[in-house]
Amino acid sequence: MDRPIGIFDSGVGGLTVLDSLRKQLPQENLIYIGDNLHCPYGNKTKEQLLSYTKQICQYFISKNVKMIVLACNTTSANVLNELQILFPNVPIVGVINSTVHDFLVQDKKNVLVIATHATIQSHKYKEMIEKYNQSIHVFELETPQLVPLIESGEYKKGIYSVLNDYLSVYKNDIDSLILGCTHYPIVLNQIMEVLGDKTYISSSHAISQEVYSYLKVHNQLNTCSKKALIQIYTTGDVHDFIYSSSDFFDFTNLEVKHLIL
């Protein structure tokens, strides 16, 4: 039960998932990998995504994880099924199923999904929502500038004009917004300045609920009284990783290390 949970993303965005998981499951040991060397994932081919994620999953398995979480919509949309087939002995979950479930219980009728190019082109959100409720109007929007701006730390200076260019045209047409990338909760307040009073669905929050439910149902929750161990790695530059995420993630008593896969 005290085996760790592996979590990965293309960069710092998945820290929003890590933060949610350590609040929801404070006794669980967690290993996080930000694959900044290959960030952003949104413009990569499926073959590239599978190559990167296979290496990460192999690393997690070498660390005897009990579960792998794709804290990344792009990989969840494009290579989740392939990874589950390649590594059948460890449960692997992505963020899209749980995010759609969170959205559907809100009973909204006009939703905008914002995400990377690869996620939008997969149409996973649209297809899944319409599978359950064909009366919902799903708008899809690629927002490729956001991940690089967040990873660079430029969001700290305010990116209202970028968000306004992307979103303002939808303001009167939607009642809800799905943040289809785990980077996007980092700029939620700035998004709300553009769109105002809507229902906002975060994949970061949704996946932590799914992980908790899975572990509870399978009797794998860690009941050990020892302090949970959180390990954070980046395949990129450690200083850049900390700089771009320090405004939204608390690194107190945590060390970020460089990882070569």
Salt bridges, closest charged atoms under 4 A:
ASP9 OD2 - HIS183 ND1 3.64
ASP19 OD1 - ARG22 NE 3.04
ASP19 OD2 - LYS23 NZ 3.19
GLU28 OE1 - LYS66 NZ 2.79
ASP35 OD2 - HIS38 ND1 2.88
GLU82 OE2 - LYS46 NZ 2.78
ASP107 OD1 - LYS109 NZ 3.96
GLU130 OE2 - LYS126 NZ 2.97
GLU140 OE1 - HIS123 ND1 2.99
GLU142 OE1 - HIS117 ND1 3.03
GLU151 OE2 - HIS183 NE2 2.62
GLU154 OE2 - LYS157 NZ 3.42
ASP240 OD1 - HIS239 ND1 3.79
ASP247 OD1 - LYS156 NZ 3.69
